């Protein structure tokens, strides 16, 4: 029974750490860029786009396709950085313990 109580206590502590991490991550922002910084996308910790900045030099009606590509590339860069940040935060909370395949936390 002592083992079960200890496991329950550890699970409760892990749950509290996860909640703290989730709050920290939600408050974070990451930026991705493309075109040598001419397009910058800012994502929230949940992956929602918060801002986009486009250098006015890129706004040319004849180059819309290039601008679209740069926006997509900046978003992909920001999402990659966010995924790395989430993995780092998760590793801190779990103490490096790997989660079962398919279990994606906190979102």
N, C-alpha and C positions, 0 to 999 in steps of 0.2 A: 504493500500500500504506500510506503514511503516513496517508491519509484514513481507511482502514478501521481502522487501529490507534487513531486518534483517536476514531472513532465508538464503537469497542468500549470505550474508556476512559470516554467520556461515558455510555454505557449502564450501565456498571458503577457509576459515581458516582450516576447517577439511581436505580439499584436500591438502593444503600445509603441514599440520601435517603428513598426510599419506605419502606424498612424502619424507619428512624428515625421517620418521620411516623406510620406505622401504630402503632408502640409508644406514641407520644405520644397519639394519638387514642384508643387503647384505654384509656388511663389517665384520660381526661377524662370529665367528667359534665356534662350539661346539664339544666336544669330548665325545665319548661313549667308554666304556671298558667292557671287559669280561675276564674271567679266571684270576681274581685278578690282572688286569692290564697287562696281558701278550699279549692281543690284544687290540689295541687302534685305533679307527676310528675317523677321523676328518671330519665334514661336514661344508659346507658353510651355510650362512644364508638362502640360497635357497634350501638347502637339497642335494647339490651336494657333492659327496665324494671328498675331497681334498687330504687326506693322510690316509695311513694305516701303522701301526707299529706292527710288530709281533716279539715277543721274539724268538730269534734263538733256544731256547730250545724246542720250539713247532714244529719245522720243522723236522718231522719224517715221511718218506714215508709210514709207516704202520699206521699212525694216521691221515691221510688226512681228514677223515670224522669229527673227533673231531675238527680239525683246521677250517674246513668249518663252523661248528656249532658255534664256538667261534667268527668267523668273523661276521656271521649273528647276533649273540647276541649283539656284540659291535655296529653294525649298528643300530639295533633296539633301543639300549640304547641312542645312539646319536640322533636319530630321535625323540625319546620321549622328550629329553631335548630341542631340537630345537622347537618342538611344544609348550612346556611350555613357552619358551622364546618368541615365536611369540605371544602367548596369552597374556603374560604380557605386551609386547610392544603395542599390539592392545588395551588393556585395558587403557593404559596411553593415547593413542591418542583419544580414544572415551570417555574418562572420565568415564569408567565403563559401558557405554551404550551398551546394547546387540545388535548385528547385527541380521538382520532377518535370520531365518534358511536357510541354503544352500548358504549364501553369505560368501565366504571365501576370506579374504583379507590378505595381499596384493598380494598373488600369486595364 
